[in-house]
Amino acid sequence: MTIKLECKDYGFECEFSIEGRKSLSLIEQLREHFETEHGIDYSTDAVIQMIVNRGHSRDSIRKE
Ligand SMILES: [Zn+2]
């Protein structure tokens, strides 16, 4: 199952997006983007929670 993560969905005026298998490695790429481009050092868990809040079940995220 794939997911598209768009930075603007998480409160930034930003055109960054990534798409791929719903996995921790994809989420980690978004987390790194928040840190490098926006200077906000969210934990991986915090980013997972943000995605869950958008309607994705935690169990549907692959642990790899
Ligand atoms: Zn961004």
PDB file of the backbone (N, CA, C, O) and the ligand in Angstrom, with CONECT records:
HET     ZN  A 101       1
ATOM      1  N   MET A   1       0.839  -1.188   0.000  1.00  0.00           N
ATOM      2  CA  MET A   1       0.000   0.000   0.000  1.00  0.00           C
ATOM      3  C   MET A   1       0.883   1.251   0.000  1.00  0.00           C
ATOM      4  O   MET A   1       1.787   1.383   0.826  1.00  0.00           O
ATOM      5  N   THR A   2       0.613   2.157  -0.928  1.00  0.00           N
ATOM      6  CA  THR A   2       1.442   3.353  -0.996  1.00  0.00           C
ATOM      7  C   THR A   2       0.721   4.538  -0.374  1.00  0.00           C
ATOM      8  O   THR A   2      -0.499   4.542  -0.208  1.00  0.00           O
ATOM      9  N   ILE A   3       1.502   5.520  -0.046  1.00  0.00           N
ATOM     10  CA  ILE A   3       0.983   6.731   0.579  1.00  0.00           C
ATOM     11  C   ILE A   3       1.756   7.908  -0.003  1.00  0.00           C
ATOM     12  O   ILE A   3       2.941   7.787  -0.316  1.00  0.00           O
ATOM     13  N   LYS A   4       1.089   9.037  -0.147  1.00  0.00           N
ATOM     14  CA  LYS A   4       1.770  10.261  -0.557  1.00  0.00           C
ATOM     15  C   LYS A   4       1.786  11.190   0.642  1.00  0.00           C
ATOM     16  O   LYS A   4       0.744  11.539   1.195  1.00  0.00           O
ATOM     17  N   LEU A   5       2.980  11.579   1.027  1.00  0.00           N
ATOM     18  CA  LEU A   5       3.139  12.491   2.165  1.00  0.00           C
ATOM     19  C   LEU A   5       3.497  13.861   1.615  1.00  0.00           C
ATOM     20  O   LEU A   5       4.529  14.019   0.963  1.00  0.00           O
ATOM     21  N   GLU A   6       2.664  14.838   1.869  1.00  0.00           N
ATOM     22  CA  GLU A   6       2.912  16.187   1.380  1.00  0.00           C
ATOM     23  C   GLU A   6       3.171  17.105   2.559  1.00  0.00           C
ATOM     24  O   GLU A   6       2.390  17.167   3.508  1.00  0.00           O
ATOM     25  N   CYS A   7       4.268  17.803   2.476  1.00  0.00           N
ATOM     26  CA  CYS A   7       4.664  18.669   3.589  1.00  0.00           C
ATOM     27  C   CYS A   7       3.550  19.665   3.919  1.00  0.00           C
ATOM     28  O   CYS A   7       3.313  19.960   5.090  1.00  0.00           O
ATOM     29  N   LYS A   8       2.876  20.175   2.914  1.00  0.00           N
ATOM     30  CA  LYS A   8       1.851  21.194   3.182  1.00  0.00           C
ATOM     31  C   LYS A   8       0.694  20.655   4.018  1.00  0.00           C
ATOM     32  O   LYS A   8      -0.028  21.423   4.653  1.00  0.00           O
ATOM     33  N   ASP A   9       0.514  19.313   4.016  1.00  0.00           N
ATOM     34  CA  ASP A   9      -0.531  18.721   4.857  1.00  0.00           C
ATOM     35  C   ASP A   9      -0.176  18.774   6.342  1.00  0.00           C
ATOM     36  O   ASP A   9      -1.019  18.524   7.203  1.00  0.00           O
ATOM     37  N   TYR A  10       1.085  19.103   6.627  1.00  0.00           N
ATOM     38  CA  TYR A  10       1.535  19.104   8.024  1.00  0.00           C
ATOM     39  C   TYR A  10       1.864  20.517   8.501  1.00  0.00           C
ATOM     40  O   TYR A  10       2.638  20.712   9.438  1.00  0.00           O
ATOM     41  N   GLY A  11       1.259  21.489   7.835  1.00  0.00           N
ATOM     42  CA  GLY A  11       1.294  22.852   8.363  1.00  0.00           C
ATOM     43  C   GLY A  11       2.362  23.767   7.806  1.00  0.00           C
ATOM     44  O   GLY A  11       2.571  24.865   8.322  1.00  0.00           O
ATOM     45  N   PHE A  12       3.048  23.324   6.747  1.00  0.00           N
ATOM     46  CA  PHE A  12       4.087  24.172   6.173  1.00  0.00           C
ATOM     47  C   PHE A  12       3.676  24.649   4.788  1.00  0.00           C
ATOM     48  O   PHE A  12       2.977  23.945   4.059  1.00  0.00           O
ATOM     49  N   GLU A  13       4.119  25.858   4.431  1.00  0.00           N
ATOM     50  CA  GLU A  13       3.933  26.331   3.055  1.00  0.00           C
ATOM     51  C   GLU A  13       5.109  25.821   2.253  1.00  0.00           C
ATOM     52  O   GLU A  13       6.145  26.478   2.158  1.00  0.00           O
ATOM     53  N   CYS A  14       4.940  24.647   1.680  1.00  0.00           N
ATOM     54  CA  CYS A  14       6.076  23.921   1.126  1.00  0.00           C
ATOM     55  C   CYS A  14       5.526  22.922   0.122  1.00  0.00           C
ATOM     56  O   CYS A  14       4.489  22.301   0.355  1.00  0.00           O
ATOM     57  N   GLU A  15       6.229  22.770  -1.004  1.00  0.00           N
ATOM     58  CA  GLU A  15       5.759  21.864  -2.054  1.00  0.00           C
ATOM     59  C   GLU A  15       6.395  20.482  -1.987  1.00  0.00           C
ATOM     60  O   GLU A  15       6.188  19.657  -2.876  1.00  0.00           O
ATOM     61  N   PHE A  16       7.169  20.229  -0.937  1.00  0.00           N
ATOM     62  CA  PHE A  16       7.834  18.931  -0.826  1.00  0.00           C
ATOM     63  C   PHE A  16       6.809  17.811  -0.679  1.00  0.00           C
ATOM     64  O   PHE A  16       5.863  17.924   0.101  1.00  0.00           O
ATOM     65  N   SER A  17       7.002  16.736  -1.429  1.00  0.00           N
ATOM     66  CA  SER A  17       6.175  15.550  -1.213  1.00  0.00           C
ATOM     67  C   SER A  17       6.991  14.304  -1.538  1.00  0.00           C
ATOM     68  O   SER A  17       7.903  14.337  -2.364  1.00  0.00           O
ATOM     69  N   ILE A  18       6.653  13.233  -0.887  1.00  0.00           N
ATOM     70  CA  ILE A  18       7.251  11.942  -1.193  1.00  0.00           C
ATOM     71  C   ILE A  18       6.136  10.917  -1.257  1.00  0.00           C
ATOM     72  O   ILE A  18       5.114  11.033  -0.580  1.00  0.00           O
ATOM     73  N   GLU A  19       6.359   9.914  -2.086  1.00  0.00           N
ATOM     74  CA  GLU A  19       5.344   8.893  -2.275  1.00  0.00           C
ATOM     75  C   GLU A  19       6.034   7.539  -2.274  1.00  0.00           C
ATOM     76  O   GLU A  19       7.127   7.386  -2.819  1.00  0.00           O
ATOM     77  N   GLY A  20       5.393   6.567  -1.661  1.00  0.00           N
ATOM     78  CA  GLY A  20       5.989   5.235  -1.653  1.00  0.00           C
ATOM     79  C   GLY A  20       5.212   4.316  -0.752  1.00  0.00           C
ATOM     80  O   GLY A  20       4.112   4.636  -0.300  1.00  0.00           O
ATOM     81  N   ARG A  21       5.801   3.168  -0.497  1.00  0.00           N
ATOM     82  CA  ARG A  21       5.178   2.212   0.398  1.00  0.00           C
ATOM     83  C   ARG A  21       5.043   2.824   1.789  1.00  0.00           C
ATOM     84  O   ARG A  21       5.944   3.503   2.281  1.00  0.00           O
ATOM     85  N   LYS A  22       3.901   2.566   2.402  1.00  0.00           N
ATOM     86  CA  LYS A  22       3.664   3.127   3.743  1.00  0.00           C
ATOM     87  C   LYS A  22       4.575   2.415   4.718  1.00  0.00           C
ATOM     88  O   LYS A  22       4.266   1.311   5.167  1.00  0.00           O
ATOM     89  N   SER A  23       5.688   3.031   5.048  1.00  0.00           N
ATOM     90  CA  SER A  23       6.698   2.358   5.852  1.00  0.00           C
ATOM     91  C   SER A  23       7.420   3.356   6.731  1.00  0.00           C
ATOM     92  O   SER A  23       7.357   4.566   6.512  1.00  0.00           O
ATOM     93  N   LEU A  24       8.103   2.829   7.723  1.00  0.00           N
ATOM     94  CA  LEU A  24       8.869   3.698   8.618  1.00  0.00           C
ATOM     95  C   LEU A  24       9.967   4.428   7.866  1.00  0.00           C
ATOM     96  O   LEU A  24      10.303   5.561   8.211  1.00  0.00           O
ATOM     97  N   SER A  25      10.537   3.792   6.834  1.00  0.00           N
ATOM     98  CA  SER A  25      11.620   4.472   6.126  1.00  0.00           C
ATOM     99  C   SER A  25      11.091   5.684   5.357  1.00  0.00           C
ATOM    100  O   SER A  25      11.786   6.693   5.238  1.00  0.00           O
ATOM    101  N   LEU A  26       9.870   5.591   4.836  1.00  0.00           N
ATOM    102  CA  LEU A  26       9.269   6.741   4.153  1.00  0.00           C
ATOM    103  C   LEU A  26       8.986   7.855   5.167  1.00  0.00           C
ATOM    104  O   LEU A  26       9.242   9.031   4.908  1.00  0.00           O
ATOM    105  N   ILE A  27       8.462   7.461   6.307  1.00  0.00           N
ATOM    106  CA  ILE A  27       8.168   8.441   7.361  1.00  0.00           C
ATOM    107  C   ILE A  27       9.452   9.112   7.837  1.00  0.00           C
ATOM    108  O   ILE A  27       9.469  10.305   8.143  1.00  0.00           O
ATOM    109  N   GLU A  28      10.510   8.336   7.893  1.00  0.00           N
ATOM    110  CA  GLU A  28      11.796   8.888   8.314  1.00  0.00           C
ATOM    111  C   GLU A  28      12.289   9.946   7.312  1.00  0.00           C
ATOM    112  O   GLU A  28      12.931  10.921   7.702  1.00  0.00           O
ATOM    113  N   GLN A  29      11.987   9.750   6.027  1.00  0.00           N
ATOM    114  CA  GLN A  29      12.369  10.752   5.022  1.00  0.00           C
ATOM    115  C   GLN A  29      11.624  12.065   5.245  1.00  0.00           C
ATOM    116  O   GLN A  29      12.192  13.146   5.092  1.00  0.00           O
ATOM    117  N   LEU A  30      10.343  11.959   5.610  1.00  0.00           N
ATOM    118  CA  LEU A  30       9.574  13.173   5.904  1.00  0.00           C
ATOM    119  C   LEU A  30      10.116  13.836   7.173  1.00  0.00           C
ATOM    120  O   LEU A  30      10.229  15.060   7.242  1.00  0.00           O
ATOM    121  N   ARG A  31      10.445  13.027   8.164  1.00  0.00           N
ATOM    122  CA  ARG A  31      10.990  13.562   9.416  1.00  0.00           C
ATOM    123  C   ARG A  31      12.291  14.323   9.151  1.00  0.00           C
ATOM    124  O   ARG A  31      12.512  15.405   9.696  1.00  0.00           O
ATOM    125  N   GLU A  32      13.138  13.746   8.315  1.00  0.00           N
ATOM    126  CA  GLU A  32      14.404  14.409   7.990  1.00  0.00           C
ATOM    127  C   GLU A  32      14.164  15.710   7.229  1.00  0.00           C
ATOM    128  O   GLU A  32      14.891  16.688   7.407  1.00  0.00           O
ATOM    129  N   HIS A  33      13.132  15.710   6.375  1.00  0.00           N
ATOM    130  CA  HIS A  33      12.790  16.939   5.648  1.00  0.00           C
ATOM    131  C   HIS A  33      12.361  18.038   6.630  1.00  0.00           C
ATOM    132  O   HIS A  33      12.799  19.183   6.512  1.00  0.00           O
ATOM    133  N   PHE A  34      11.517  17.692   7.582  1.00  0.00           N
ATOM    134  CA  PHE A  34      11.096  18.677   8.584  1.00  0.00           C
ATOM    135  C   PHE A  34      12.324  19.261   9.296  1.00  0.00           C
ATOM    136  O   PHE A  34      12.390  20.461   9.566  1.00  0.00           O
ATOM    137  N   GLU A  35      13.277  18.400   9.587  1.00  0.00           N
ATOM    138  CA  GLU A  35      14.453  18.843  10.327  1.00  0.00           C
ATOM    139  C   GLU A  35      15.373  19.705   9.459  1.00  0.00           C
ATOM    140  O   GLU A  35      15.810  20.772   9.888  1.00  0.00           O
ATOM    141  N   THR A  36      15.668  19.243   8.239  1.00  0.00           N
ATOM    142  CA  THR A  36      16.652  19.955   7.426  1.00  0.00           C
ATOM    143  C   THR A  36      16.065  21.212   6.794  1.00  0.00           C
ATOM    144  O   THR A  36      16.755  22.227   6.690  1.00  0.00           O
ATOM    145  N   GLU A  37      14.806  21.162   6.371  1.00  0.00           N
ATOM    146  CA  GLU A  37      14.229  22.309   5.662  1.00  0.00           C
ATOM    147  C   GLU A  37      13.510  23.276   6.587  1.00  0.00           C
ATOM    148  O   GLU A  37      13.462  24.476   6.316  1.00  0.00           O
ATOM    149  N   HIS A  38      12.960  22.771   7.661  1.00  0.00           N
ATOM    150  CA  HIS A  38      12.149  23.634   8.518  1.00  0.00           C
ATOM    151  C   HIS A  38      12.720  23.779   9.923  1.00  0.00           C
ATOM    152  O   HIS A  38      12.175  24.518  10.743  1.00  0.00           O
ATOM    153  N   GLY A  39      13.807  23.085  10.201  1.00  0.00           N
ATOM    154  CA  GLY A  39      14.487  23.236  11.485  1.00  0.00           C
ATOM    155  C   GLY A  39      13.699  22.716  12.674  1.00  0.00           C
ATOM    156  O   GLY A  39      13.924  23.140  13.808  1.00  0.00           O
ATOM    157  N   ILE A  40      12.774  21.796  12.417  1.00  0.00           N
ATOM    158  CA  ILE A  40      11.973  21.239  13.504  1.00  0.00           C
ATOM    159  C   ILE A  40      12.322  19.769  13.664  1.00  0.00           C
ATOM    160  O   ILE A  40      12.144  18.969  12.745  1.00  0.00           O
ATOM    161  N   ASP A  41      12.818  19.432  14.831  1.00  0.00           N
ATOM    162  CA  ASP A  41      13.320  18.085  15.077  1.00  0.00           C
ATOM    163  C   ASP A  41      12.243  17.228  15.741  1.00  0.00           C
ATOM    164  O   ASP A  41      12.307  16.941  16.936  1.00  0.00           O
ATOM    165  N   TYR A  42      11.249  16.823  14.938  1.00  0.00           N
ATOM    166  CA  TYR A  42      10.222  15.923  15.466  1.00  0.00           C
ATOM    167  C   TYR A  42      10.824  14.549  15.701  1.00  0.00           C
ATOM    168  O   TYR A  42      11.755  14.147  15.003  1.00  0.00           O
ATOM    169  N   SER A  43      10.293  13.824  16.688  1.00  0.00           N
ATOM    170  CA  SER A  43      10.669  12.418  16.829  1.00  0.00           C
ATOM    171  C   SER A  43       9.913  11.606  15.772  1.00  0.00           C
ATOM    172  O   SER A  43       8.879  12.036  15.261  1.00  0.00           O
ATOM    173  N   THR A  44      10.446  10.438  15.461  1.00  0.00           N
ATOM    174  CA  THR A  44       9.756   9.569  14.510  1.00  0.00           C
ATOM    175  C   THR A  44       8.340   9.273  14.995  1.00  0.00           C
ATOM    176  O   THR A  44       7.396   9.258  14.205  1.00  0.00           O
ATOM    177  N   ASP A  45       8.199   9.038  16.300  1.00  0.00           N
ATOM    178  CA  ASP A  45       6.873   8.767  16.868  1.00  0.00           C
ATOM    179  C   ASP A  45       5.915   9.927  16.649  1.00  0.00           C
ATOM    180  O   ASP A  45       4.734   9.720  16.369  1.00  0.00           O
ATOM    181  N   ALA A  46       6.424  11.144  16.777  1.00  0.00           N
ATOM    182  CA  ALA A  46       5.573  12.324  16.578  1.00  0.00           C
ATOM    183  C   ALA A  46       5.075  12.385  15.136  1.00  0.00           C
ATOM    184  O   ALA A  46       3.917  12.721  14.887  1.00  0.00           O
ATOM    185  N   VAL A  47       5.954  12.060  14.190  1.00  0.00           N
ATOM    186  CA  VAL A  47       5.550  12.098  12.785  1.00  0.00           C
ATOM    187  C   VAL A  47       4.546  10.985  12.498  1.00  0.00           C
ATOM    188  O   VAL A  47       3.579  11.191  11.764  1.00  0.00           O
ATOM    189  N   ILE A  48       4.776   9.800  13.080  1.00  0.00           N
ATOM    190  CA  ILE A  48       3.808   8.706  12.931  1.00  0.00           C
ATOM    191  C   ILE A  48       2.449   9.165  13.450  1.00  0.00           C
ATOM    192  O   ILE A  48       1.424   8.923  12.812  1.00  0.00           O
ATOM    193  N   GLN A  49       2.438   9.826  14.607  1.00  0.00           N
ATOM    194  CA  GLN A  49       1.173  10.285  15.177  1.00  0.00           C
ATOM    195  C   GLN A  49       0.480  11.277  14.242  1.00  0.00           C
ATOM    196  O   GLN A  49      -0.743  11.246  14.107  1.00  0.00           O
ATOM    197  N   MET A  50       1.241  12.146  13.603  1.00  0.00           N
ATOM    198  CA  MET A  50       0.660  13.116  12.669  1.00  0.00           C
ATOM    199  C   MET A  50      -0.012  12.397  11.496  1.00  0.00           C
ATOM    200  O   MET A  50      -1.067  12.814  11.019  1.00  0.00           O
ATOM    201  N   ILE A  51       0.614  11.316  11.045  1.00  0.00           N
ATOM    202  CA  ILE A  51       0.054  10.558   9.926  1.00  0.00           C
ATOM    203  C   ILE A  51      -1.190   9.785  10.376  1.00  0.00           C
ATOM    204  O   ILE A  51      -2.186   9.708   9.656  1.00  0.00           O
ATOM    205  N   VAL A  52      -1.109   9.223  11.570  1.00  0.00           N
ATOM    206  CA  VAL A  52      -2.278   8.525  12.141  1.00  0.00           C
ATOM    207  C   VAL A  52      -3.448   9.502  12.284  1.00  0.00           C
ATOM    208  O   VAL A  52      -4.598   9.147  12.026  1.00  0.00           O
ATOM    209  N   ASN A  53      -3.145  10.727  12.695  1.00  0.00           N
ATOM    210  CA  ASN A  53      -4.193  11.738  12.861  1.00  0.00           C
ATOM    211  C   ASN A  53      -4.876  12.082  11.535  1.00  0.00           C
ATOM    212  O   ASN A  53      -5.995  12.594  11.523  1.00  0.00           O
ATOM    213  N   ARG A  54      -4.201  11.799  10.427  1.00  0.00           N
ATOM    214  CA  ARG A  54      -4.790  12.054   9.119  1.00  0.00           C
ATOM    215  C   ARG A  54      -5.565  10.847   8.600  1.00  0.00           C
ATOM    216  O   ARG A  54      -5.970  10.825   7.438  1.00  0.00           O
ATOM    217  N   GLY A  55      -5.774   9.857   9.443  1.00  0.00           N
ATOM    218  CA  GLY A  55      -6.678   8.771   9.092  1.00  0.00           C
ATOM    219  C   GLY A  55      -6.034   7.462   8.690  1.00  0.00           C
ATOM    220  O   GLY A  55      -6.706   6.564   8.183  1.00  0.00           O
ATOM    221  N   HIS A  56      -4.717   7.346   8.917  1.00  0.00           N
ATOM    222  CA  HIS A  56      -4.034   6.090   8.599  1.00  0.00           C
ATOM    223  C   HIS A  56      -3.859   5.296   9.886  1.00  0.00           C
ATOM    224  O   HIS A  56      -3.427   5.842  10.901  1.00  0.00           O
ATOM    225  N   SER A  57      -4.188   4.026   9.849  1.00  0.00           N
ATOM    226  CA  SER A  57      -4.039   3.254  11.079  1.00  0.00           C
ATOM    227  C   SER A  57      -2.564   2.977  11.339  1.00  0.00           C
ATOM    228  O   SER A  57      -1.781   2.769  10.413  1.00  0.00           O
ATOM    229  N   ARG A  58      -2.212   2.979  12.591  1.00  0.00           N
ATOM    230  CA  ARG A  58      -0.831   2.724  12.987  1.00  0.00           C
ATOM    231  C   ARG A  58      -0.374   1.345  12.511  1.00  0.00           C
ATOM    232  O   ARG A  58       0.780   1.159  12.126  1.00  0.00           O
ATOM    233  N   ASP A  59      -1.299   0.382  12.543  1.00  0.00           N
ATOM    234  CA  ASP A  59      -0.937  -0.979  12.135  1.00  0.00           C
ATOM    235  C   ASP A  59      -0.639  -1.092  10.644  1.00  0.00           C
ATOM    236  O   ASP A  59       0.009  -2.044  10.209  1.00  0.00           O
ATOM    237  N   SER A  60      -1.112  -0.118   9.856  1.00  0.00           N
ATOM    238  CA  SER A  60      -0.904  -0.220   8.408  1.00  0.00           C
ATOM    239  C   SER A  60       0.473   0.274   7.997  1.00  0.00           C
ATOM    240  O   SER A  60       0.845   0.176   6.828  1.00  0.00           O
ATOM    241  N   ILE A  61       1.226   0.800   8.942  1.00  0.00           N
ATOM    242  CA  ILE A  61       2.568   1.313   8.628  1.00  0.00           C
ATOM    243  C   ILE A  61       3.582   0.181   8.837  1.00  0.00           C
ATOM    244  O   ILE A  61       3.700  -0.377   9.928  1.00  0.00           O
ATOM    245  N   ARG A  62       4.295  -0.135   7.781  1.00  0.00           N
ATOM    246  CA  ARG A  62       5.274  -1.226   7.876  1.00  0.00           C
ATOM    247  C   ARG A  62       6.442  -0.835   8.751  1.00  0.00           C
ATOM    248  O   ARG A  62       6.953   0.282   8.678  1.00  0.00           O
ATOM    249  N   LYS A  63       6.858  -1.785   9.586  1.00  0.00           N
ATOM    250  CA  LYS A  63       7.923  -1.506  10.554  1.00  0.00           C
ATOM    251  C   LYS A  63       9.288  -1.771   9.929  1.00  0.00           C
ATOM    252  O   LYS A  63      10.054  -2.583  10.447  1.00  0.00           O
ATOM    253  N   GLU A  64       9.596  -1.112   8.846  1.00  0.00           N
ATOM    254  CA  GLU A  64      10.910  -1.312   8.220  1.00  0.00           C
ATOM    255  C   GLU A  64      11.321  -0.070   7.483  1.00  0.00           C
ATOM    256  O   GLU A  64      12.398  -0.034   6.888  1.00  0.00           O
TER     257      GLU A  64
HETATM  258 ZN    ZN A 101       8.592  21.188   3.763  1.00  0.00          ZN2+
END
